[in-house]
Amino acid sequence: MSGRIVSQNGAHLTYGFVGLGLMGGSLAKAIRANILGGSGATGRILACDANAASLRQAEADGIAAAGFPPERADAMLAQCDVVFVCLYPHATLEFITAHRHSFKPESVVTDISGVKTALLEGLGGSIRDDVDFISGHPMAGSEKEGYAHAAGTIFSNRNYILMPRPENTPEHLAFFRNLVTAIGFTRIIETDAHTHDRKIAFTSQLCHVIASALVDSAEDTSITAFGGGSFEDLTRIALINAPLWTELFTANRTELLAHMTAFCQSLEKFRRCIEDADEERLHALLESVRVKRTDMSRIDMKDRS
């Protein structure tokens, strides 16, 4: 693969988005503002989505130059130098497999799926030799849904995880790193699919399970009148996109269940201390947690510097 697109200014490329919901819309807006917003930029954004209203709004906003319904996806893909597939995990696999012959030769294709092992194993030989598929996961989002709530600013100071494959060209990987940095991400982590799924099961999926379980356990809906911020902070993400997170939880269930088991064991330690009124042990446990969380913050700041 020649790496043709990296010989061009990113502001002169055509970017395609398959799925123009919250994430697809936010990425498109970020690229419009940070890559295609300068003087002399000739690049454009094309979008494909089943929601015709979202496509019309993206065109009216000046984000997308043209919108395509799903049945015309092939016509869009043939024009795109860079394609973001912003669909649920199963739909991502199905779309790339079904449209593998329609991607523009020498284009870069990426996904934003929250589960990687099953996706990459499922794609197998579906990726053409003349298309560079770089699997990625932008670690940003919102409890809201749809293009109407998309905002390019949600990526500021966030992490972007990449799963490079041996087939990826160094030039395209460098291009993609520069691209995500330009739209606001301040740290890029490169890892393998299995490590991604294990870590994300803890930092994202387990957190959504805990928030959902906390809301589920509430004695009544008026309990929020007694809130002081803690409940609100802990449960914001319980305003959940049920179809998406059902798929994420079950697709990554082996890793998620392992973390749920460890969490339940830790919760049981706290329960026993409180039940036994063992203040000494409870105090020591809370202090150890404080130290561990402080270390996490210190490492995070060091990695970002």
PASEBA-1860 file (N, C-alpha, C; in nm, 3 decimals):
! residues 305
1> MSGRIVSQ> 0.085/-0.119/0.000/0.000/0.000/0.000/0.089/0.124/0.000 ~ 0.059/0.220/-0.083/0.147/0.334/-0.103/0.134/0.441/0.003 ~ 0.025/0.441/0.078/0.005/0.549/0.174/-0.026/0.680/0.106 ~ -0.106/0.672/0.001/-0.135/0.790/-0.079/-0.194/0.904/0.002 ~ -0.282/0.873/0.096/-0.351/0.982/0.166/-0.257/1.062/0.255 ~ -0.149/0.998/0.303/-0.060/1.071/0.394/0.029/1.168/0.318 ~ 0.032/1.156/0.186/0.108/1.251/0.107/0.027/1.378/0.083 ~ -0.099/1.376/0.127/-0.186/1.490/0.111/-0.211/1.558/0.246
9> NGAHLTYG> -0.243/1.685/0.241/-0.284/1.756/0.361/-0.418/1.701/0.407 ~ -0.432/1.672/0.536/-0.557/1.619/0.587/-0.676/1.708/0.561 ~ -0.648/1.837/0.537/-0.757/1.931/0.511/-0.810/1.918/0.369 ~ -0.750/1.831/0.290/-0.794/1.814/0.151/-0.851/1.675/0.125 ~ -0.878/1.601/0.231/-0.930/1.466/0.217/-1.082/1.462/0.232 ~ -1.140/1.351/0.186/-1.283/1.328/0.205/-1.300/1.228/0.318 ~ -1.375/1.268/0.421/-1.400/1.186/0.539/-1.543/1.133/0.534 ~ -1.559/1.004/0.555/-1.691/0.944/0.554/-1.729/0.891/0.691
17> FVGLGLMG> -1.857/0.908/0.726/-1.907/0.858/0.854/-2.025/0.766/0.831 ~ -2.011/0.644/0.878/-2.120/0.546/0.871/-2.180/0.541/1.010 ~ -2.295/0.603/1.027/-2.355/0.619/1.158/-2.329/0.760/1.207 ~ -2.435/0.839/1.217/-2.421/0.980/1.254/-2.498/1.008/1.382 ~ -2.476/0.921/1.481/-2.537/0.942/1.611/-2.451/1.032/1.696 ~ -2.454/1.008/1.827/-2.377/1.092/1.918/-2.228/1.090/1.885 ~ -2.169/0.970/1.872/-2.026/0.961/1.849/-1.987/0.997/1.706 ~ -2.059/0.942/1.610/-2.029/0.976/1.472/-2.045/1.125/1.446
25> GSLAKAIR> -2.153/1.182/1.499/-2.177/1.324/1.482/-2.072/1.408/1.550 ~ -2.029/1.367/1.669/-1.928/1.442/1.743/-1.793/1.437/1.672 ~ -1.756/1.320/1.622/-1.631/1.309/1.547/-1.635/1.393/1.421 ~ -1.748/1.389/1.351/-1.762/1.469/1.229/-1.750/1.618/1.261 ~ -1.814/1.663/1.368/-1.806/1.804/1.406/-1.664/1.843/1.446 ~ -1.594/1.753/1.514/-1.456/1.782/1.555/-1.365/1.793/1.434 ~ -1.383/1.705/1.337/-1.301/1.711/1.216/-1.334/1.836/1.136 ~ -1.461/1.869/1.127/-1.501/1.991/1.056/-1.434/2.113/1.119
33> ANILGGSG> -1.436/2.121/1.252/-1.383/2.239/1.320/-1.231/2.244/1.321 ~ -1.166/2.130/1.340/-1.021/2.129/1.364/-0.936/2.089/1.245 ~ -0.994/2.020/1.148/-0.918/1.976/1.031/-0.961/2.051/0.905 ~ -1.090/2.069/0.888/-1.143/2.128/0.766/-1.187/2.273/0.784 ~ -1.160/2.330/0.900/-1.210/2.464/0.927/-1.118/2.577/0.886 ~ -0.996/2.544/0.847/-0.901/2.649/0.812/-0.919/2.701/0.671 ~ -0.860/2.816/0.644/-0.866/2.873/0.510/-0.789/2.784/0.413 ~ -0.842/2.767/0.296/-0.777/2.684/0.195/-0.811/2.538/0.202
41> ATGRILAC> -0.886/2.496/0.305/-0.925/2.356/0.316/-1.026/2.321/0.206 ~ -1.001/2.211/0.138/-1.091/2.168/0.031/-1.155/2.033/0.063 ~ -1.123/1.977/0.179/-1.178/1.848/0.217/-1.327/1.859/0.248 ~ -1.391/1.743/0.262/-1.534/1.742/0.289/-1.570/1.621/0.373 ~ -1.689/1.625/0.425/-1.742/1.516/0.506/-1.869/1.463/0.439 ~ -1.876/1.331/0.426/-1.995/1.263/0.376/-2.047/1.174/0.489 ~ -2.178/1.157/0.494/-2.236/1.080/0.605/-2.342/0.984/0.556 ~ -2.347/0.866/0.618/-2.447/0.764/0.587/-2.518/0.727/0.716
49> DANAASLR> -2.652/0.735/0.713/-2.728/0.701/0.833/-2.870/0.666/0.792 ~ -2.935/0.581/0.871/-3.074/0.545/0.844/-3.170/0.656/0.885 ~ -3.121/0.748/0.969/-3.204/0.858/1.017/-3.192/0.976/0.921 ~ -3.290/0.993/0.836/-3.285/1.100/0.735/-3.282/1.238/0.800 ~ -3.348/1.254/0.915/-3.348/1.383/0.982/-3.209/1.422/1.028 ~ -3.131/1.325/1.076/-2.994/1.353/1.119/-2.909/1.396/1.001 ~ -2.927/1.331/0.887/-2.850/1.368/0.768/-2.886/1.510/0.723 ~ -3.014/1.541/0.723/-3.056/1.676/0.683/-3.000/1.781/0.778
57> QAEADGIA> -3.000/1.751/0.907/-2.949/1.847/1.004/-2.799/1.866/0.988 ~ -2.726/1.757/0.963/-2.582/1.767/0.943/-2.549/1.851/0.820 ~ -2.629/1.838/0.716/-2.609/1.920/0.597/-2.642/2.066/0.628 ~ -2.753/2.089/0.700/-2.792/2.225/0.735/-2.689/2.292/0.826 ~ -2.624/2.212/0.912/-2.522/2.265/1.003/-2.390/2.295/0.932 ~ -2.379/2.250/0.807/-2.253/2.267/0.736/-2.149/2.164/0.775 ~ -2.191/2.057/0.841/-2.098/1.951/0.881/-2.077/1.854/0.766 ~ -2.184/1.804/0.709/-2.175/1.707/0.599/-2.206/1.777/0.465
65> AAGFPPER> -2.124/1.748/0.367/-2.149/1.801/0.233/-2.264/1.729/0.167 ~ -2.283/1.601/0.203/-2.393/1.522/0.147/-2.423/1.406/0.240 ~ -2.550/1.367/0.243/-2.593/1.254/0.323/-2.640/1.140/0.234 ~ -2.618/1.017/0.281/-2.652/0.898/0.204/-2.733/0.803/0.290 ~ -2.847/0.753/0.241/-2.919/0.649/0.313/-2.841/0.518/0.305 ~ -2.870/0.420/0.391/-2.793/0.295/0.392/-2.786/0.225/0.257 ~ -2.892/0.233/0.178/-2.890/0.164/0.049/-2.794/0.228/-0.051 ~ -2.744/0.347/-0.020/-2.648/0.414/-0.108/-2.510/0.424/-0.042
73> ADAMLAQC> -2.486/0.340/0.058/-2.358/0.344/0.129/-2.240/0.321/0.035 ~ -2.255/0.230/-0.060/-2.144/0.200/-0.151/-2.102/0.323/-0.230 ~ -2.197/0.403/-0.271/-2.165/0.524/-0.348/-2.084/0.622/-0.263 ~ -2.112/0.627/-0.134/-2.035/0.715/-0.046/-1.895/0.660/-0.021 ~ -1.886/0.532/0.010/-1.757/0.472/0.044/-1.656/0.487/-0.068 ~ -1.700/0.479/-0.190/-1.610/0.488/-0.305/-1.542/0.623/-0.314 ~ -1.593/0.724/-0.245/-1.538/0.859/-0.253/-1.450/0.895/-0.134 ~ -1.448/0.811/-0.030/-1.388/0.852/0.097/-1.244/0.805/0.115
81> DVVFVCLY> -1.159/0.898/0.156/-1.020/0.865/0.187/-1.007/0.807/0.327 ~ -1.091/0.854/0.417/-1.092/0.807/0.556/-1.236/0.778/0.594 ~ -1.262/0.660/0.650/-1.398/0.621/0.687/-1.403/0.584/0.835 ~ -1.496/0.646/0.908/-1.525/0.610/1.046/-1.655/0.530/1.047 ~ -1.647/0.403/1.090/-1.768/0.321/1.104/-1.812/0.334/1.249 ~ -1.920/0.407/1.271/-1.966/0.442/1.406/-2.097/0.370/1.437 ~ -2.091/0.238/1.439/-2.209/0.155/1.462/-2.187/0.068/1.585 ~ -2.293/-0.001/1.629/-2.279/-0.097/1.737/-2.184/-0.209/1.692
89> PHATLEFI> -2.123/-0.284/1.786/-2.023/-0.385/1.748/-2.069/-0.483/1.641 ~ -2.185/-0.547/1.660/-2.230/-0.645/1.562/-2.256/-0.579/1.428 ~ -2.316/-0.460/1.430/-2.345/-0.390/1.306/-2.217/-0.345/1.236 ~ -2.114/-0.312/1.314/-1.985/-0.275/1.255/-1.927/-0.391/1.176 ~ -1.928/-0.509/1.237/-1.877/-0.628/1.170/-1.958/-0.657/1.044 ~ -2.089/-0.651/1.054/-2.174/-0.680/0.939/-2.154/-0.579/0.827 ~ -2.139/-0.451/0.863/-2.124/-0.348/0.761/-1.993/-0.363/0.685 ~ -1.883/-0.377/0.757/-1.753/-0.387/0.690/-1.747/-0.511/0.603
97> TAHRHSFK> -1.803/-0.621/0.651/-1.803/-0.745/0.573/-1.889/-0.729/0.447 ~ -2.006/-0.670/0.462/-2.098/-0.658/0.349/-2.049/-0.560/0.244 ~ -1.973/-0.458/0.286/-1.932/-0.352/0.194/-1.782/-0.353/0.166 ~ -1.716/-0.463/0.191/-1.570/-0.469/0.180/-1.520/-0.432/0.041 ~ -1.600/-0.457/-0.063/-1.554/-0.428/-0.198/-1.579/-0.283/-0.240 ~ -1.645/-0.207/-0.154/-1.684/-0.071/-0.193/-1.592/0.037/-0.139 ~ -1.504/0.004/-0.045/-1.413/0.104/0.007/-1.316/0.149/-0.101 ~ -1.282/0.276/-0.097/-1.189/0.333/-0.194/-1.051/0.269/-0.178
105> PESVVTDI> -0.985/0.230/-0.285/-0.851/0.173/-0.272/-0.757/0.269/-0.199 ~ -0.675/0.214/-0.111/-0.576/0.287/-0.031/-0.639/0.379/0.072 ~ -0.765/0.358/0.104/-0.829/0.438/0.208/-0.794/0.383/0.346 ~ -0.815/0.466/0.447/-0.801/0.425/0.587/-0.941/0.410/0.644 ~ -0.968/0.296/0.705/-1.099/0.268/0.764/-1.078/0.239/0.912 ~ -1.165/0.295/0.995/-1.155/0.272/1.139/-1.294/0.250/1.197 ~ -1.298/0.198/1.319/-1.424/0.178/1.389/-1.413/0.243/1.526 ~ -1.524/0.248/1.599/-1.521/0.302/1.736/-1.581/0.203/1.835
113> SGVKTALL> -1.588/0.077/1.798/-1.655/-0.025/1.878/-1.593/-0.038/2.016 ~ -1.678/-0.063/2.117/-1.632/-0.079/2.254/-1.586/-0.219/2.288 ~ -1.596/-0.314/2.195/-1.547/-0.451/2.214/-1.467/-0.487/2.090 ~ -1.344/-0.534/2.109/-1.254/-0.549/1.995/-1.221/-0.693/1.954 ~ -1.206/-0.783/2.050/-1.161/-0.917/2.016/-1.256/-0.986/1.919 ~ -1.384/-0.986/1.951/-1.482/-1.051/1.864/-1.488/-0.982/1.728 ~ -1.474/-0.850/1.726/-1.479/-0.776/1.600/-1.363/-0.815/1.509 ~ -1.242/-0.810/1.561/-1.125/-0.838/1.478/-1.120/-0.984/1.435
121> EGLGGSIR> -1.162/-1.073/1.524/-1.168/-1.215/1.486/-1.276/-1.237/1.380 ~ -1.387/-1.169/1.394/-1.496/-1.183/1.299/-1.462/-1.128/1.162 ~ -1.385/-1.019/1.159/-1.349/-0.961/1.030/-1.257/-1.053/0.952 ~ -1.163/-1.115/1.022/-1.075/-1.212/0.957/-1.022/-1.160/0.825 ~ -1.055/-1.229/0.716/-1.008/-1.191/0.584/-1.099/-1.096/0.510 ~ -1.192/-1.033/0.581/-1.285/-0.942/0.516/-1.223/-0.808/0.479 ~ -1.106/-0.779/0.536/-1.039/-0.652/0.508/-0.951/-0.667/0.385 ~ -0.974/-0.588/0.285/-0.897/-0.596/0.160/-0.753/-0.554/0.183
129> DDVDFISG> -0.664/-0.607/0.099/-0.522/-0.575/0.111/-0.494/-0.429/0.079 ~ -0.579/-0.367/-0.002/-0.554/-0.228/-0.041/-0.633/-0.129/0.045 ~ -0.685/-0.175/0.159/-0.754/-0.088/0.255/-0.688/-0.107/0.391 ~ -0.653/0.003/0.457/-0.585/-0.005/0.586/-0.688/0.014/0.698 ~ -0.722/-0.096/0.766/-0.818/-0.091/0.875/-0.743/-0.073/1.006 ~ -0.769/0.039/1.074/-0.705/0.070/1.201/-0.815/0.074/1.308 ~ -0.818/-0.025/1.393/-0.924/-0.032/1.494/-0.896/0.065/1.608 ~ -0.997/0.143/1.645/-0.978/0.241/1.749/-1.099/0.255/1.839
137> HPMAGSEK> -1.078/0.319/1.953/-1.185/0.339/2.051/-1.167/0.474/2.119 ~ -1.243/0.574/2.079/-1.236/0.704/2.147/-1.303/0.696/2.283 ~ -1.228/0.726/2.389/-1.280/0.713/2.525/-1.349/0.843/2.567 ~ -1.464/0.864/2.509/-1.544/0.982/2.538/-1.688/0.948/2.505 ~ -1.779/1.030/2.552/-1.919/1.003/2.523/-2.009/1.087/2.610 ~ -2.133/1.049/2.616/-2.235/1.122/2.693/-2.348/1.027/2.725 ~ -2.423/1.061/2.829/-2.542/0.981/2.860/-2.656/1.011/2.763 ~ -2.637/1.112/2.678/-2.739/1.147/2.579/-2.713/1.072/2.449
145> EGYAHAAG> -2.812/1.074/2.361/-2.802/0.996/2.237/-2.833/1.082/2.116 ~ -2.783/1.039/2.000/-2.823/1.097/1.874/-2.743/1.218/1.829 ~ -2.754/1.246/1.700/-2.682/1.357/1.640/-2.717/1.490/1.706 ~ -2.840/1.505/1.751/-2.883/1.631/1.811/-2.799/1.669/1.932 ~ -2.739/1.569/1.998/-2.658/1.595/2.117/-2.508/1.584/2.088 ~ -2.471/1.570/1.963/-2.330/1.557/1.926/-2.257/1.690/1.946 ~ -2.133/1.681/1.992/-2.050/1.800/2.013/-1.904/1.763/1.994 ~ -1.836/1.834/1.909/-1.696/1.804/1.883/-1.605/1.829/2.000
153> TIFSNRNY> -1.652/1.902/2.100/-1.569/1.936/2.216/-1.558/1.824/2.319 ~ -1.634/1.716/2.305/-1.634/1.611/2.407/-1.503/1.532/2.410 ~ -1.416/1.553/2.309/-1.293/1.475/2.301/-1.174/1.545/2.367 ~ -1.194/1.668/2.413/-1.085/1.744/2.472/-1.027/1.674/2.594 ~ -0.895/1.650/2.591/-0.821/1.589/2.702/-0.864/1.446/2.733 ~ -0.915/1.375/2.634/-0.957/1.236/2.652/-0.853/1.139/2.594 ~ -0.875/1.011/2.621/-0.787/0.905/2.570/-0.843/0.845/2.442 ~ -0.754/0.806/2.351/-0.792/0.732/2.231/-0.711/0.603/2.231
161> ILMPRPEN> -0.778/0.491/2.221/-0.710/0.362/2.223/-0.703/0.307/2.081 ~ -0.584/0.266/2.040/-0.565/0.207/1.908/-0.519/0.063/1.922 ~ -0.567/-0.022/1.832/-0.525/-0.162/1.825/-0.456/-0.184/1.690 ~ -0.329/-0.143/1.677/-0.260/-0.158/1.547/-0.249/-0.305/1.508 ~ -0.259/-0.330/1.378/-0.240/-0.463/1.324/-0.109/-0.466/1.247 ~ -0.046/-0.584/1.233/0.080/-0.591/1.158/0.066/-0.537/1.016 ~ -0.056/-0.546/0.962/-0.077/-0.501/0.824/-0.082/-0.349/0.810 ~ -0.102/-0.276/0.921/-0.111/-0.131/0.912/0.023/-0.070/0.871
169> TPEHLAFF> 0.019/0.027/0.781/0.143/0.093/0.741/0.183/0.194/0.847 ~ 0.312/0.211/0.872/0.356/0.312/0.969/0.307/0.452/0.932 ~ 0.300/0.480/0.801/0.256/0.612/0.757/0.110/0.637/0.794 ~ 0.025/0.537/0.775/-0.116/0.554/0.808/-0.138/0.563/0.958 ~ -0.061/0.486/1.036/-0.072/0.496/1.181/-0.032/0.635/1.229 ~ 0.076/0.688/1.172/0.119/0.823/1.209/0.014/0.926/1.169 ~ -0.044/0.909/1.051/-0.151/0.998/1.006/-0.268/0.995/1.103 ~ -0.307/0.875/1.146/-0.423/0.863/1.234/-0.394/0.920/1.372
177> RNLVTAIG> -0.274/0.899/1.423/-0.238/0.959/1.552/-0.248/1.111/1.545 ~ -0.197/1.168/1.437/-0.203/1.313/1.421/-0.348/1.360/1.410 ~ -0.431/1.282/1.344/-0.571/1.318/1.326/-0.644/1.326/1.459 ~ -0.630/1.222/1.541/-0.705/1.221/1.668/-0.647/1.323/1.766 ~ -0.518/1.352/1.755/-0.459/1.457/1.838/-0.516/1.593/1.799 ~ -0.533/1.614/1.670/-0.583/1.742/1.620/-0.725/1.770/1.665 ~ -0.804/1.665/1.690/-0.944/1.689/1.729/-0.963/1.689/1.880 ~ -0.852/1.685/1.955/-0.862/1.708/2.098/-0.808/1.602/2.192
185> FTRIIETD> -0.786/1.480/2.144/-0.738/1.374/2.232/-0.593/1.402/2.273 ~ -0.564/1.387/2.402/-0.432/1.420/2.452/-0.346/1.299/2.485 ~ -0.405/1.181/2.486/-0.325/1.060/2.510/-0.373/0.948/2.420 ~ -0.280/0.885/2.350/-0.310/0.772/2.263/-0.245/0.648/2.321 ~ -0.326/0.547/2.349/-0.277/0.421/2.403/-0.285/0.316/2.294 ~ -0.177/0.244/2.271/-0.176/0.139/2.171/-0.162/0.004/2.241 ~ -0.250/-0.088/2.207/-0.254/-0.216/2.276/-0.312/-0.322/2.183 ~ -0.330/-0.442/2.235/-0.394/-0.548/2.156/-0.541/-0.558/2.195
193> AHTHDRKI> -0.618/-0.628/2.115/-0.762/-0.635/2.135/-0.800/-0.699/2.269 ~ -0.730/-0.804/2.308/-0.764/-0.872/2.433/-0.741/-0.781/2.553 ~ -0.627/-0.712/2.555/-0.598/-0.621/2.665/-0.701/-0.509/2.669 ~ -0.736/-0.457/2.553/-0.839/-0.354/2.546/-0.968/-0.402/2.612 ~ -1.014/-0.519/2.575/-1.141/-0.568/2.626/-1.137/-0.592/2.777 ~ -1.021/-0.640/2.828/-1.010/-0.663/2.971/-1.011/-0.531/3.049 ~ -0.938/-0.433/3.002/-0.929/-0.304/3.071/-1.061/-0.227/3.062 ~ -1.121/-0.226/2.943/-1.246/-0.152/2.923/-1.360/-0.215/3.003
201> AFTSQLCH> -1.354/-0.346/3.022/-1.456/-0.412/3.104/-1.458/-0.355/3.245 ~ -1.341/-0.310/3.292/-1.332/-0.252/3.426/-1.363/-0.103/3.427 ~ -1.295/-0.025/3.342/-1.306/0.121/3.350/-1.436/0.175/3.293 ~ -1.504/0.097/3.210/-1.627/0.145/3.146/-1.747/0.056/3.176 ~ -1.740/-0.069/3.136/-1.857/-0.155/3.145/-1.896/-0.186/3.289 ~ -1.800/-0.218/3.375/-1.832/-0.242/3.516/-1.892/-0.117/3.580 ~ -1.841/-0.001/3.544/-1.894/0.124/3.601/-2.040/0.144/3.563 ~ -2.075/0.109/3.440/-2.215/0.122/3.398/-2.304/0.019/3.468
209> VIASALVD> -2.251/-0.100/3.493/-2.327/-0.200/3.569/-2.352/-0.151/3.711 ~ -2.248/-0.098/3.775/-2.261/-0.052/3.913/-2.360/0.064/3.923 ~ -2.349/0.160/3.832/-2.441/0.274/3.833/-2.585/0.227/3.813 ~ -2.604/0.133/3.723/-2.738/0.082/3.696/-2.792/0.005/3.816 ~ -2.706/-0.075/3.878/-2.750/-0.152/3.996/-2.782/-0.059/4.113 ~ -2.708/0.048/4.127/-2.734/0.143/4.236/-2.871/0.208/4.219 ~ -2.904/0.249/4.098/-3.037/0.305/4.072/-3.144/0.199/4.094 ~ -3.118/0.078/4.046/-3.215/-0.031/4.060/-3.246/-0.061/4.206
217> SAEDTSIT> -3.147/-0.042/4.294/-3.164/-0.076/4.435/-3.231/0.035/4.517 ~ -3.256/0.151/4.455/-3.315/0.262/4.530/-3.454/0.225/4.581 ~ -3.486/0.267/4.702/-3.614/0.231/4.762/-3.731/0.304/4.697 ~ -3.707/0.423/4.644/-3.812/0.495/4.571/-3.746/0.605/4.488 ~ -3.821/0.660/4.394/-3.765/0.762/4.304/-3.751/0.898/4.370 ~ -3.813/0.918/4.485/-3.802/1.046/4.554/-3.675/1.055/4.639 ~ -3.596/0.949/4.638/-3.474/0.947/4.718/-3.378/1.059/4.679 ~ -3.391/1.108/4.555/-3.300/1.213/4.508/-3.319/1.344/4.585
225> AFGGGSFE> -3.431/1.361/4.654/-3.451/1.481/4.736/-3.349/1.488/4.849 ~ -3.288/1.375/4.881/-3.189/1.369/4.987/-3.046/1.363/4.930 ~ -3.034/1.386/4.802/-2.903/1.379/4.738/-2.820/1.503/4.767 ~ -2.689/1.482/4.776/-2.597/1.594/4.797/-2.488/1.599/4.692 ~ -2.505/1.520/4.587/-2.405/1.519/4.480/-2.344/1.382/4.457 ~ -2.326/1.305/4.562/-2.262/1.173/4.547/-2.345/1.081/4.461 ~ -2.474/1.071/4.492/-2.561/0.984/4.413/-2.567/1.030/4.268 ~ -2.576/1.161/4.250/-2.585/1.215/4.114/-2.458/1.185/4.035
233> DLTRIALI> -2.341/1.203/4.097/-2.214/1.177/4.029/-2.200/1.029/3.992 ~ -2.241/0.943/4.085/-2.225/0.799/4.064/-2.321/0.742/3.960 ~ -2.434/0.805/3.941/-2.538/0.744/3.859/-2.567/0.818/3.729 ~ -2.489/0.920/3.695/-2.511/0.990/3.568/-2.513/0.892/3.452 ~ -2.420/0.798/3.452/-2.411/0.705/3.339/-2.517/0.596/3.341 ~ -2.602/0.597/3.445/-2.714/0.502/3.445/-2.825/0.547/3.349 ~ -2.814/0.668/3.298/-2.905/0.714/3.191/-2.855/0.649/3.062 ~ -2.882/0.523/3.049/-2.806/0.436/2.961/-2.879/0.407/2.830
241> NAPLWTEL> -2.802/0.392/2.724/-2.855/0.347/2.595/-2.868/0.195/2.604 ~ -2.987/0.147/2.636/-3.006/0.005/2.667/-2.964/-0.089/2.554 ~ -3.002/-0.064/2.429/-2.961/-0.158/2.323/-2.809/-0.166/2.307 ~ -2.741/-0.052/2.312/-2.595/-0.052/2.296/-2.528/-0.126/2.410 ~ -2.563/-0.091/2.535/-2.492/-0.149/2.647/-2.529/-0.295/2.671 ~ -2.648/-0.335/2.633/-2.681/-0.478/2.637/-2.585/-0.555/2.547 ~ -2.560/-0.502/2.429/-2.469/-0.569/2.336/-2.326/-0.568/2.388 ~ -2.282/-0.455/2.444/-2.145/-0.446/2.496/-2.125/-0.541/2.613
249> FTANRTEL> -2.221/-0.545/2.706/-2.208/-0.632/2.823/-2.199/-0.779/2.782 ~ -2.286/-0.821/2.692/-2.289/-0.963/2.655/-2.173/-1.001/2.564 ~ -2.132/-0.909/2.475/-2.020/-0.939/2.385/-1.889/-0.954/2.461 ~ -1.877/-0.885/2.574/-1.753/-0.888/2.652/-1.777/-0.953/2.789 ~ -1.871/-1.046/2.794/-1.917/-1.097/2.923/-1.809/-1.172/3.002 ~ -1.717/-1.240/2.936/-1.614/-1.313/3.010/-1.528/-1.217/3.092 ~ -1.482/-1.109/3.028/-1.400/-1.011/3.098/-1.482/-0.935/3.201 ~ -1.603/-0.897/3.166/-1.688/-0.820/3.257/-1.724/-0.901/3.381
257> LAHMTAFC> -1.759/-1.027/3.363/-1.796/-1.110/3.477/-1.680/-1.130/3.574 ~ -1.558/-1.138/3.522/-1.441/-1.151/3.610/-1.427/-1.027/3.699 ~ -1.447/-0.909/3.641/-1.439/-0.786/3.720/-1.557/-0.774/3.816 ~ -1.675/-0.820/3.775/-1.790/-0.816/3.864/-1.767/-0.905/3.985 ~ -1.704/-1.020/3.965/-1.673/-1.110/4.076/-1.578/-1.043/4.174 ~ -1.473/-0.979/4.121/-1.376/-0.911/4.208/-1.443/-0.795/4.283 ~ -1.531/-0.723/4.215/-1.601/-0.612/4.280/-1.690/-0.663/4.393 ~ -1.763/-0.769/4.368/-1.851/-0.825/4.470/-1.771/-0.873/4.592
265> QSLEKFRR> -1.652/-0.927/4.567/-1.566/-0.970/4.677/-1.521/-0.851/4.761 ~ -1.488/-0.741/4.693/-1.448/-0.621/4.765/-1.566/-0.563/4.843 ~ -1.684/-0.561/4.781/-1.803/-0.511/4.849/-1.833/-0.595/4.973 ~ -1.811/-0.724/4.963/-1.834/-0.813/5.077/-1.738/-0.783/5.191 ~ -1.614/-0.743/5.160/-1.519/-0.705/5.265/-1.572/-0.585/5.344 ~ -1.623/-0.486/5.270/-1.680/-0.369/5.336/-1.803/-0.407/5.419 ~ -1.886/-0.495/5.364/-2.008/-0.535/5.434/-1.974/-0.601/5.567 ~ -1.873/-0.690/5.565/-1.837/-0.761/5.689/-1.782/-0.665/5.794
273> CIEDADEE> -1.700/-0.569/5.750/-1.645/-0.471/5.845/-1.757/-0.391/5.912 ~ -1.853/-0.349/5.832/-1.963/-0.268/5.884/-2.054/-0.353/5.973 ~ -2.082/-0.475/5.928/-2.168/-0.564/6.006/-2.107/-0.595/6.141 ~ -1.976/-0.614/6.145/-1.906/-0.648/6.270/-1.866/-0.525/6.350 ~ -1.899/-0.407/6.296/-1.857/-0.281/6.360/-1.706/-0.282/6.386 ~ -1.632/-0.339/6.292/-1.487/-0.350/6.304/-1.425/-0.220/6.251 ~ -1.421/-0.118/6.338/-1.376/0.013/6.296/-1.229/0.013/6.257 ~ -1.149/-0.063/6.327/-1.006/-0.065/6.295/-0.982/-0.120/6.154
281> RLHALLES> -1.046/-0.230/6.122/-1.027/-0.290/5.990/-1.089/-0.202/5.881 ~ -1.205/-0.145/5.911/-1.271/-0.058/5.814/-1.187/0.065/5.786 ~ -1.130/0.124/5.891/-1.044/0.241/5.875/-0.923/0.206/5.788 ~ -0.862/0.092/5.815/-0.745/0.051/5.737/-0.781/0.027/5.590 ~ -0.899/-0.032/5.569/-0.943/-0.058/5.432/-0.966/0.073/5.357 ~ -1.032/0.168/5.422/-1.058/0.297/5.359/-0.927/0.373/5.331 ~ -0.833/0.364/5.421/-0.704/0.430/5.399/-0.630/0.369/5.281 ~ -0.636/0.235/5.270/-0.567/0.169/5.159/-0.630/0.207/5.026
289> VRVKRTDM> -0.762/0.223/5.025/-0.831/0.266/4.904/-0.790/0.407/4.867 ~ -0.781/0.495/4.965/-0.740/0.633/4.941/-0.601/0.638/4.879 ~ -0.508/0.560/4.934/-0.372/0.556/4.881/-0.371/0.504/4.737 ~ -0.448/0.399/4.712/-0.453/0.340/4.579/-0.509/0.439/4.477 ~ -0.616/0.509/4.515/-0.676/0.606/4.424/-0.582/0.724/4.399 ~ -0.508/0.766/4.500/-0.410/0.874/4.484/-0.301/0.831/4.387 ~ -0.256/0.707/4.400/-0.154/0.654/4.308/-0.206/0.651/4.165 ~ -0.333/0.613/4.148/-0.393/0.611/4.015/-0.390/0.751/3.952
297> SRIDMKDR> -0.424/0.853/4.031/-0.425/0.990/3.982/-0.284/1.037/3.947 ~ -0.187/0.998/4.029/-0.050/1.038/4.006/0.004/0.977/3.877 ~ -0.024/0.849/3.858/0.021/0.781/3.735/-0.046/0.841/3.613 ~ -0.175/0.872/3.626/-0.249/0.929/3.514/-0.190/1.065/3.475 ~ -0.159/1.149/3.572/-0.100/1.279/3.543/0.038/1.265/3.481 ~ 0.117/1.168/3.530/0.250/1.145/3.476/0.244/1.101/3.331 ~ 0.148/1.012/3.300/0.133/0.962/3.163/0.092/1.073/3.067 ~ 0.019/1.173/3.117/-0.029/1.280/3.031/0.075/1.389/3.010
305> S> 0.177/1.392/3.098/0.277/1.500/3.091/0.380/1.471/2.982
END
